[in-house]
Amino acid sequence: MPQHPSLGPRAGFRLMHVHAHPDDESSKGAASTAKYVTEGVDVHVATCTGGERGSILNPKMDRPDVLANITEIRRQEMERARDILGVRQDWLGFVDSGWPDGDPKPPLPEGCFALVPIEEAVAPLVRLIREFRPHVVTTYDERGGYPHPDHIKCHEVGVAAFEAAGDPERYPDLGEPWQPLKLYYHHSFNRPRMEALDKVMKEHGLESPWTERLKDWKPEPEWDARITTRVPCGDYFGVRDQALLAHATQIDPDGAWFSIPRELQEQVWPTEDFELVVSHVASTVPEDDLFAGISDPA
């Protein structure tokens, strides 16, 4: 279990992750989160939606009683994951847009997060940033990590709030301006990482969950080159996995998430990867720390 943020050499540093749904905080950057919490960093997760329209991805949880109470169950799962990671967490209060399925895709549900006007969607995050005063903010790239409408909206909201929070002319009623110093995008699901994991599985005579997906994954070396920051956090993959399992409706313990032995993951790719997008401090890349260049949290 991560230590209390007041303990450790980095007490006073603050990190905010902006995510679309409950479970995203555990599937993206959770090991580096646990590392920073253990070092004393105060970490705050902002969750844009409640995941109300998310599918039940664990067959053992795919039951009528779970579906009928999915909103409350996902809140409870988030509470457990939050406690495991040792983070603060707030809901921005928007409604999950769901995954539009079909060709052509159907219109998004009225009132969902993806359809909220950007100025309105940014406001609660600006308020949180000004209250929490993070030095570093992370969110998704312009593709959303994958093209879920909530992930793309989360990117738009995260970037806009990072810019607006420090501007005294924007949202003047939402607290004293605060400008975070660095903005990052998550890049942990990158092709070179999956190729390395696929290779090591085959070398050990194990069936890789990435073989088929890699066949259809077009190489994009320019995209992969956008990674600037690799945070060593292999020692915290176990905490990451515990947080993932807390989201029982979303994570099948017998599924692909856990088919690659943790020892092999730590051996071939012991980092979580990010792209430094904006820095208001002197920064040199590549780097191995989200707080590189921030010498004094005051």
Summary of the structure (lengths in Angstrom):
residues: 298
radius of gyration: 18.8
end to end distance: 27.0
largest distance: 59.9
contacts: 970
relative contact order: 0.17
helix: 39%
strand: 15%
